[in-house]
């Protein structure tokens, strides 16, 4: 399931009512699943920007400090890339990103979590799938661009797509 653009369009009505309430004990954690292909580490890594670990979809997401800036849809319909900034203090994620021979993929899930009534309510609001590119960092933080539509960046040999063979492309 891939969603982008206006997050409010995809939020369940029941969750939307709680978000608009004047007071509520909800949090909006972002779950990240990072697939990297490096032996010796959990693959995929599952982290959540929360103060405690959360279980979602049968998987435990480890509490970890990061900032996720979702993609945006411009007025012309263009989708901007998302950004990810991860605290690199424990160096595990930095080692993985430096060691991987494949382009890491990231699935980001925006969720609604409420436990104020004693009955946990945990709902998926939106999901995005990305390739992690342009990674930079130091001993404190790692930043990277989350490419939403990387297929548009691929180059194809010009002679293999001709108007005679593929008239719909031209």
Secondary structure, DSSP 8 states (H G I E B T S, - for coil): ----S-GGGGS-HHHHHHHHSSS--EE--EEEEEE---TTS-SSEEEESSSS-EEETTEEEEE--EEEE---B-TTS-B--EEEEEE-TT-HHHHHHHH-SS--EEEEEEEEEE-TTSS-EEEEEEEEEEEEEEEEE-SSEEEEEEES-GGGG----GGGS-TTT-GGG-
